[in-house]
């Protein structure tokens, strides 16, 4: 049976973005199993709204949905559908290794508001441009650029501000 | 992007955790693709979206599942929505999130616009923000206040619509909840209490809830079935929670504190069978059983690695 064009489009989108979305979710959730629900909810939403996904901006659109899925844990509804059940089980074996980085950098980053951190992570980790950030955040390009600019400025300030730990270190050094 | 920006991005990339995904998860990804496609063709009425924490761009609403109870009628108060007309557009922003939405609807109807304004109970940071938007066609543009963004990125404080907008729309602004009123998705406090219970024993969770004047409901087993309190042993571990109306926190718990693996049948497993020491434990990394959304998929026996 021939598939509808929307199904073909969804399948192509799924195959090209599944790994990225899974990685995105795994880097942000506490337990790897939870990433399965994020991925399942995100793609289910994408399927149901396939006609509304912008052609050239599908990837950042998916990140925007995933962000929202993580922000709004409608757990009861999701578990009833339980589309991600098998993936959740398999992901129990996933491991996440925290990197070893100079504590000054980690401190400076942690000191930022979560909104800033997410803007910076979407750019640095997921490779989103400012225009794509606008799609992910559902805001105007101008607002996205302002937010990125402010986040960068605050991160730079945080890097310049010595933390208790870094003062201790430099004292010791 | 400047060199300084590039340097920043490099530093931030250093902070990225490395994730290793077991090979079977890739097969499970195929499984998920087909399970989603099997849910049927996209529904045309899939346009109502809750946008708590997420603003809306023209023709683009970022989705979350929403309970139908969201759009309940709020109590009237003094109206204070600002309408500004110019260049063929109407700009609507909210000044008093406690105002009567009927007046807004009348204002919009007077201009021939089929746009319904709702006010819904919201957490403090979403009061005065657009938390939900539904429209029959693109046209609504967000009005944002980047100085008032919430922690997770909602900056939208209004919308702009062409005066010749001929489709329909529903826009919900967050308002302060009435005393005791339930906020969809739970209040900050309810979520804080719920979140603090994860990893705790059910007995301890019950005490904490009682101390906060709250009660528990229980979901157990791979099908997340409701269970009465006396069937949920106090030494089980809570692995997830969610606030629901009535000052209730739903507790998902299991003997080992892990979400139970799906069994593939539709029979809820009696809680007794997953007590500690019972043979029906759900061991992560064991061969996968078939989930309810994928009954036609073969069981994989590949090992996580």
Interface residues (C-beta under 8 A of the other chain):
Chain A: X4 X6 X7 X10 X11 X14 X15 X18 X22 X23 X26 X27 X32 X33 X36 X39 X40 X41 X43 X44 X45 X47 X48 X49 X50 X51 X52 X54 X61 X64 X65 X67 X68 X69 X71 X72 X73 X74 X75 X76 X77 X78 X79 X80 X81 X82 X83 X84 X85 X86 X87 X88 X89 X90 X91 X92 X93 X94 X95 X96 X97 X98 X99 X101 X105 X106 X109 X113 X114 X115 X118 X120 X121 X123 X124 X125 X134 X135 X137 X138 X139 X140 X143 X146 X147 X150 X152 X155 X156 X159
Chain B: X4 X5 X8 X9 X10 X11 X12 X13 X14 X15 X16 X17 X18 X19 X20 X21 X22 X24 X25 X27 X28 X29 X31 X32 X33 X35 X36 X37 X39 X41 X42 X43 X46 X50 X51 X52 X53 X54 X55 X56 X57 X59 X60 X61 X62 X63 X64 X65 X66 X67 X141 X142 X144 X146 X149 X150 X151 X152 X153 X155 X156 X185 X219 X222 X223 X224 X240 X242 X244 X250 X252 X258 X259 X261 X262 X284 X285 X288 X289 X290 X291 X292 X293 X294 X297 X304 X305
